[in-house]
């Protein structure tokens, strides 16, 4: 059974940083590309970043987060990360871990950027 569990969200001031983690289980993690999505109140869920199955090459970022967010993975720990720097109030959202194949989602973790 595919399971994705996010952690690391919280309240942070503008300009601050957070690192989100997504622990995966129930499948051969290294064989799948993984993504982070986010959904702000009243808005559609959107892709934040995607990392291919073979590591950090060919990563994809939303224009809104390029240069501020970094997606990475540790296949030995079955974990994908999202390092978020220079956070802005508009980054406030629930962040979800996602595996495209079979459309598997985690439960989400809330990120709130506010002074």
VEXMARVEX-570652 format. One record per atom (N, C-alpha, C): residue number from 1; residue in three letters; atom name; x, y, z. Coordinates in steps of 0.02 Angstrom, whole numbers, plus 50000, padded with zeros to 5 digits. Layout:
# VEXMARVEX-570652
<NUM, ALA, CA, <X, Y, Z>>
...
This chain:
# VEXMARVEX-570652
<1, UNK, N, <50042, 49941, 50000>>
<1, UNK, CA, <50000, 50000, 50000>>
<1, UNK, C, <50044, 50062, 50000>>
<2, UNK, N, <50033, 50106, 49952>>
<2, UNK, CA, <50071, 50168, 49947>>
<2, UNK, C, <50052, 50215, 50005>>
<3, UNK, N, <50103, 50241, 50039>>
<3, UNK, CA, <50090, 50288, 50092>>
<3, UNK, C, <50140, 50345, 50087>>
<4, UNK, N, <50114, 50406, 50091>>
<4, UNK, CA, <50156, 50466, 50089>>
<4, UNK, C, <50137, 50509, 50150>>
<5, UNK, N, <50187, 50525, 50191>>
<5, UNK, CA, <50175, 50563, 50252>>
<5, UNK, C, <50219, 50625, 50253>>
<6, UNK, N, <50187, 50683, 50249>>
<6, UNK, CA, <50223, 50746, 50250>>
<6, UNK, C, <50234, 50770, 50321>>
<7, UNK, N, <50287, 50809, 50331>>
<7, UNK, CA, <50301, 50841, 50394>>
<7, UNK, C, <50343, 50903, 50382>>
<8, UNK, N, <50349, 50944, 50433>>
<8, UNK, CA, <50393, 51002, 50429>>
<8, UNK, C, <50358, 51069, 50418>>
<9, UNK, N, <50293, 51068, 50410>>
<9, UNK, CA, <50258, 51132, 50402>>
<9, UNK, C, <50255, 51171, 50467>>
<10, UNK, N, <50230, 51232, 50462>>
<10, UNK, CA, <50223, 51273, 50521>>
<10, UNK, C, <50214, 51346, 50503>>
<11, UNK, N, <50221, 51387, 50554>>
<11, UNK, CA, <50215, 51460, 50547>>
<11, UNK, C, <50285, 51490, 50543>>
<12, UNK, N, <50297, 51532, 50493>>
<12, UNK, CA, <50362, 51562, 50485>>
<12, UNK, C, <50352, 51634, 50462>>
<13, UNK, N, <50398, 51677, 50480>>
<13, UNK, CA, <50394, 51747, 50459>>
<13, UNK, C, <50417, 51755, 50387>>
<14, UNK, N, <50394, 51807, 50353>>
<14, UNK, CA, <50418, 51820, 50286>>
<14, UNK, C, <50494, 51825, 50285>>
<15, UNK, N, <50524, 51794, 50233>>
<15, UNK, CA, <50597, 51791, 50229>>
<15, UNK, C, <50627, 51731, 50262>>
<16, UNK, N, <50587, 51694, 50299>>
<16, UNK, CA, <50613, 51636, 50335>>
<16, UNK, C, <50616, 51574, 50291>>
<17, UNK, N, <50635, 51518, 50323>>
<17, UNK, CA, <50644, 51455, 50288>>
<17, UNK, C, <50609, 51398, 50324>>
<18, UNK, N, <50591, 51349, 50285>>
<18, UNK, CA, <50565, 51286, 50311>>
<18, UNK, C, <50588, 51230, 50266>>
<19, UNK, N, <50594, 51171, 50294>>
<19, UNK, CA, <50608, 51112, 50254>>
<19, UNK, C, <50553, 51061, 50266>>
<20, UNK, N, <50519, 51044, 50212>>
<20, UNK, CA, <50467, 50993, 50215>>
<20, UNK, C, <50497, 50925, 50198>>
<21, UNK, N, <50471, 50874, 50229>>
<21, UNK, CA, <50491, 50805, 50215>>
<21, UNK, C, <50430, 50764, 50197>>
<22, UNK, N, <50440, 50715, 50155>>
<22, UNK, CA, <50388, 50668, 50137>>
<22, UNK, C, <50417, 50598, 50141>>
<23, UNK, N, <50395, 50561, 50190>>
<23, UNK, CA, <50418, 50492, 50199>>
<23, UNK, C, <50372, 50446, 50160>>
<24, UNK, N, <50402, 50407, 50115>>
<24, UNK, CA, <50364, 50362, 50073>>
<24, UNK, C, <50373, 50289, 50094>>
<25, UNK, N, <50321, 50250, 50085>>
<25, UNK, CA, <50325, 50179, 50100>>
<25, UNK, C, <50275, 50141, 50057>>
<26, UNK, N, <50286, 50076, 50051>>
<26, UNK, CA, <50240, 50034, 50014>>
<26, UNK, C, <50256, 50026, 49941>>
<27, UNK, N, <50312, 50055, 49918>>
<27, UNK, CA, <50331, 50048, 49848>>
<27, UNK, C, <50406, 50060, 49841>>
<28, UNK, N, <50433, 50044, 49783>>
<28, UNK, CA, <50505, 50053, 49769>>
<28, UNK, C, <50517, 50127, 49753>>
<29, UNK, N, <50530, 50164, 49805>>
<29, UNK, CA, <50533, 50238, 49801>>
<29, UNK, C, <50579, 50263, 49745>>
<30, UNK, N, <50638, 50233, 49739>>
<30, UNK, CA, <50688, 50258, 49692>>
<30, UNK, C, <50665, 50253, 49619>>
<31, UNK, N, <50614, 50215, 49606>>
<31, UNK, CA, <50592, 50204, 49537>>
<31, UNK, C, <50541, 50255, 49512>>
<32, UNK, N, <50522, 50301, 49556>>
<32, UNK, CA, <50468, 50347, 49538>>
<32, UNK, C, <50489, 50419, 49545>>
<33, UNK, N, <50466, 50461, 49497>>
<33, UNK, CA, <50473, 50532, 49507>>
<33, UNK, C, <50424, 50553, 49562>>
<34, UNK, N, <50442, 50605, 49598>>
<34, UNK, CA, <50402, 50630, 49654>>
<34, UNK, C, <50392, 50705, 49648>>
<35, UNK, N, <50337, 50728, 49674>>
<35, UNK, CA, <50320, 50799, 49667>>
<35, UNK, C, <50295, 50828, 49732>>
<36, UNK, N, <50300, 50894, 49736>>
<36, UNK, CA, <50266, 50933, 49788>>
<36, UNK, C, <50215, 50977, 49753>>
<37, UNK, N, <50154, 50978, 49781>>
<37, UNK, CA, <50102, 51023, 49759>>
<37, UNK, C, <50082, 51066, 49818>>
<38, UNK, N, <50045, 51119, 49805>>
<38, UNK, CA, <50017, 51159, 49859>>
<38, UNK, C, <49948, 51184, 49839>>
<39, UNK, N, <49909, 51198, 49890>>
<39, UNK, CA, <49842, 51225, 49879>>
<39, UNK, C, <49828, 51279, 49931>>
<40, UNK, N, <49820, 51339, 49906>>
<40, UNK, CA, <49803, 51396, 49949>>
<40, UNK, C, <49727, 51401, 49954>>
<41, UNK, N, <49701, 51432, 50007>>
<41, UNK, CA, <49629, 51439, 50015>>
<41, UNK, C, <49596, 51472, 49954>>
<42, UNK, N, <49545, 51440, 49928>>
<42, UNK, CA, <49509, 51468, 49872>>
<42, UNK, C, <49542, 51460, 49805>>
<43, UNK, N, <49599, 51424, 49804>>
<43, UNK, CA, <49635, 51416, 49741>>
<43, UNK, C, <49642, 51342, 49724>>
<44, UNK, N, <49658, 51329, 49661>>
<44, UNK, CA, <49668, 51260, 49640>>
<44, UNK, C, <49737, 51235, 49663>>
<45, UNK, N, <49741, 51170, 49670>>
<45, UNK, CA, <49805, 51140, 49687>>
<45, UNK, C, <49853, 51150, 49628>>
<46, UNK, N, <49916, 51167, 49643>>
<46, UNK, CA, <49964, 51181, 49590>>
<46, UNK, C, <50030, 51145, 49604>>
<47, UNK, N, <50064, 51128, 49549>>
<47, UNK, CA, <50129, 51096, 49554>>
<47, UNK, C, <50181, 51147, 49579>>
<48, UNK, N, <50219, 51127, 49628>>
<48, UNK, CA, <50273, 51169, 49654>>
<48, UNK, C, <50341, 51145, 49625>>
<49, UNK, N, <50354, 51081, 49629>>
<49, UNK, CA, <50418, 51054, 49606>>
<49, UNK, C, <50412, 50979, 49594>>
<50, UNK, N, <50453, 50955, 49549>>
<50, UNK, CA, <50454, 50883, 49534>>
<50, UNK, C, <50527, 50861, 49525>>
<51, UNK, N, <50542, 50802, 49551>>
<51, UNK, CA, <50609, 50775, 49543>>
<51, UNK, C, <50604, 50706, 49511>>
<52, UNK, N, <50645, 50693, 49460>>
<52, UNK, CA, <50640, 50628, 49427>>
<52, UNK, C, <50667, 50572, 49470>>
<53, UNK, N, <50657, 50513, 49446>>
<53, UNK, CA, <50674, 50455, 49487>>
<53, UNK, C, <50749, 50446, 49494>>
<54, UNK, N, <50789, 50473, 49449>>
<54, UNK, CA, <50860, 50461, 49452>>
<54, UNK, C, <50900, 50518, 49483>>
<55, UNK, N, <50867, 50560, 49520>>
<55, UNK, CA, <50905, 50610, 49557>>
<55, UNK, C, <50887, 50680, 49539>>
<56, UNK, N, <50934, 50727, 49548>>
<56, UNK, CA, <50917, 50798, 49546>>
<56, UNK, C, <50921, 50829, 49476>>
<57, UNK, N, <50939, 50792, 49426>>
<57, UNK, CA, <50939, 50821, 49359>>
<57, UNK, C, <50867, 50826, 49334>>
<58, UNK, N, <50856, 50874, 49289>>
<58, UNK, CA, <50790, 50882, 49258>>
<58, UNK, C, <50735, 50894, 49309>>
<59, UNK, N, <50750, 50927, 49364>>
<59, UNK, CA, <50697, 50947, 49410>>
<59, UNK, C, <50655, 51002, 49378>>
<60, UNK, N, <50593, 51007, 49400>>
<60, UNK, CA, <50547, 51057, 49375>>
<60, UNK, C, <50523, 51100, 49433>>
<61, UNK, N, <50519, 51165, 49422>>
<61, UNK, CA, <50494, 51211, 49473>>
<61, UNK, C, <50441, 51257, 49443>>
<62, UNK, N, <50392, 51273, 49484>>
<62, UNK, CA, <50346, 51326, 49464>>
<62, UNK, C, <50383, 51392, 49462>>
<63, UNK, N, <50364, 51435, 49416>>
<63, UNK, CA, <50398, 51500, 49408>>
<63, UNK, C, <50398, 51538, 49474>>
<64, UNK, N, <50344, 51531, 49513>>
<64, UNK, CA, <50337, 51571, 49575>>
<64, UNK, C, <50388, 51552, 49628>>
<65, UNK, N, <50419, 51493, 49622>>
<65, UNK, CA, <50465, 51470, 49675>>
<65, UNK, C, <50536, 51461, 49650>>
<66, UNK, N, <50548, 51470, 49586>>
<66, UNK, CA, <50616, 51461, 49558>>
<66, UNK, C, <50665, 51506, 49594>>
<67, UNK, N, <50722, 51477, 49612>>
<67, UNK, CA, <50773, 51515, 49646>>
<67, UNK, C, <50764, 51519, 49721>>
<68, UNK, N, <50706, 51498, 49746>>
<68, UNK, CA, <50693, 51501, 49818>>
<68, UNK, C, <50683, 51431, 49849>>
<69, UNK, N, <50653, 51387, 49810>>
<69, UNK, CA, <50638, 51320, 49835>>
<69, UNK, C, <50684, 51269, 49800>>
<70, UNK, N, <50701, 51216, 49837>>
<70, UNK, CA, <50742, 51162, 49809>>
<70, UNK, C, <50711, 51096, 49828>>
<71, UNK, N, <50698, 51055, 49778>>
<71, UNK, CA, <50674, 50987, 49791>>
<71, UNK, C, <50733, 50939, 49787>>
<72, UNK, N, <50733, 50890, 49832>>
<72, UNK, CA, <50786, 50840, 49833>>
<72, UNK, C, <50757, 50775, 49859>>
<73, UNK, N, <50797, 50723, 49853>>
<73, UNK, CA, <50773, 50658, 49877>>
<73, UNK, C, <50831, 50618, 49905>>
<74, UNK, N, <50815, 50575, 49952>>
<74, UNK, CA, <50863, 50527, 49980>>
<74, UNK, C, <50832, 50458, 49971>>
<75, UNK, N, <50855, 50423, 49920>>
<75, UNK, CA, <50824, 50358, 49905>>
<75, UNK, C, <50838, 50307, 49959>>
<76, UNK, N, <50893, 50315, 49995>>
<76, UNK, CA, <50908, 50269, 50050>>
<76, UNK, C, <50858, 50277, 50107>>
<77, UNK, N, <50830, 50336, 50114>>
<77, UNK, CA, <50782, 50349, 50168>>
<77, UNK, C, <50710, 50352, 50142>>
<78, UNK, N, <50701, 50340, 50077>>
<78, UNK, CA, <50634, 50342, 50048>>
<78, UNK, C, <50599, 50408, 50064>>
<79, UNK, N, <50635, 50462, 50056>>
<79, UNK, CA, <50610, 50527, 50076>>
<79, UNK, C, <50624, 50579, 50022>>
<80, UNK, N, <50575, 50622, 50010>>
<80, UNK, CA, <50585, 50679, 49966>>
<80, UNK, C, <50576, 50742, 50008>>
<81, UNK, N, <50617, 50792, 49993>>
<81, UNK, CA, <50618, 50854, 50033>>
<81, UNK, C, <50600, 50914, 49990>>
<82, UNK, N, <50577, 50966, 50022>>
<82, UNK, CA, <50568, 51030, 49990>>
<82, UNK, C, <50597, 51084, 50037>>
<83, UNK, N, <50655, 51109, 50018>>
<83, UNK, CA, <50685, 51164, 50055>>
<83, UNK, C, <50657, 51230, 50029>>
<84, UNK, N, <50627, 51268, 50073>>
<84, UNK, CA, <50594, 51330, 50054>>
<84, UNK, C, <50629, 51388, 50089>>
<85, UNK, N, <50658, 51432, 50050>>
<85, UNK, CA, <50693, 51491, 50076>>
<85, UNK, C, <50658, 51554, 50052>>
<86, UNK, N, <50674, 51608, 50084>>
<86, UNK, CA, <50646, 51674, 50066>>
<86, UNK, C, <50570, 51670, 50058>>
<87, UNK, N, <50538, 51640, 50108>>
<87, UNK, CA, <50467, 51629, 50104>>
<87, UNK, C, <50428, 51694, 50103>>
<88, UNK, N, <50373, 51693, 50066>>
<88, UNK, CA, <50329, 51751, 50058>>
<88, UNK, C, <50259, 51734, 50083>>
<89, UNK, N, <50220, 51783, 50101>>
<89, UNK, CA, <50151, 51769, 50122>>
<89, UNK, C, <50111, 51729, 50070>>
<90, UNK, N, <50125, 51741, 50007>>
<90, UNK, CA, <50089, 51705, 49954>>
<90, UNK, C, <50110, 51632, 49948>>
<91, UNK, N, <50160, 51611, 49986>>
<91, UNK, CA, <50177, 51539, 49989>>
<91, UNK, C, <50133, 51502, 50039>>
<92, UNK, N, <50092, 51538, 50076>>
<92, UNK, CA, <50047, 51506, 50124>>
<92, UNK, C, <50000, 51458, 50088>>
<93, UNK, N, <50000, 51395, 50110>>
<93, UNK, CA, <49959, 51344, 50078>>
<93, UNK, C, <49968, 51278, 50116>>
<94, UNK, N, <49927, 51230, 50098>>
<94, UNK, CA, <49939, 51161, 50119>>
<94, UNK, C, <49983, 51129, 50065>>
<95, UNK, N, <50038, 51100, 50085>>
<95, UNK, CA, <50086, 51069, 50039>>
<95, UNK, C, <50077, 50994, 50041>>
<96, UNK, N, <50073, 50965, 49981>>
<96, UNK, CA, <50060, 50894, 49973>>
<96, UNK, C, <50117, 50859, 49935>>
<97, UNK, N, <50133, 50800, 49958>>
<97, UNK, CA, <50179, 50757, 49922>>
<97, UNK, C, <50138, 50715, 49873>>
<98, UNK, N, <50167, 50700, 49815>>
<98, UNK, CA, <50128, 50666, 49763>>
<98, UNK, C, <50171, 50620, 49722>>
<99, UNK, N, <50144, 50562, 49708>>
<99, UNK, CA, <50174, 50517, 49660>>
<99, UNK, C, <50127, 50513, 49600>>
<100, UNK, N, <50153, 50534, 49541>>
<100, UNK, CA, <50110, 50538, 49482>>
<100, UNK, C, <50079, 50471, 49464>>
<101, UNK, N, <50121, 50419, 49465>>
<101, UNK, CA, <50095, 50353, 49448>>
<101, UNK, C, <50045, 50332, 49503>>
<102, UNK, N, <49987, 50316, 49483>>
<102, UNK, CA, <49931, 50296, 49526>>
<102, UNK, C, <49902, 50355, 49565>>
<103, UNK, N, <49927, 50416, 49552>>
<103, UNK, CA, <49899, 50476, 49582>>
<103, UNK, C, <49893, 50471, 49658>>
<104, UNK, N, <49948, 50455, 49690>>
<104, UNK, CA, <49949, 50448, 49763>>
<104, UNK, C, <49966, 50514, 49796>>
<105, UNK, N, <49929, 50531, 49848>>
<105, UNK, CA, <49938, 50594, 49885>>
<105, UNK, C, <49950, 50580, 49959>>
<106, UNK, N, <49988, 50625, 49990>>
<106, UNK, CA, <49993, 50626, 50062>>
<106, UNK, C, <49936, 50666, 50091>>
<107, UNK, N, <49936, 50673, 50158>>
<107, UNK, CA, <49881, 50708, 50191>>
<107, UNK, C, <49892, 50784, 50191>>
<108, UNK, N, <49952, 50805, 50177>>
<108, UNK, CA, <49967, 50876, 50173>>
<108, UNK, C, <49995, 50903, 50239>>
<109, UNK, N, <50033, 50958, 50232>>
<109, UNK, CA, <50060, 50993, 50291>>
<109, UNK, C, <50051, 51068, 50279>>
<110, UNK, N, <50027, 51102, 50330>>
<110, UNK, CA, <50010, 51173, 50324>>
<110, UNK, C, <50073, 51215, 50331>>
<111, UNK, N, <50083, 51261, 50284>>
<111, UNK, CA, <50136, 51311, 50288>>
<111, UNK, C, <50102, 51380, 50289>>
<112, UNK, N, <50117, 51418, 50340>>
<112, UNK, CA, <50089, 51485, 50347>>
<112, UNK, C, <50147, 51535, 50353>>
<113, UNK, N, <50148, 51583, 50309>>
<113, UNK, CA, <50199, 51635, 50309>>
<113, UNK, C, <50166, 51701, 50328>>
<114, UNK, N, <50183, 51724, 50388>>
<114, UNK, CA, <50149, 51783, 50414>>
<114, UNK, C, <50192, 51815, 50468>>
<115, UNK, N, <50187, 51881, 50473>>
<115, UNK, CA, <50222, 51916, 50527>>
<115, UNK, C, <50176, 51927, 50586>>
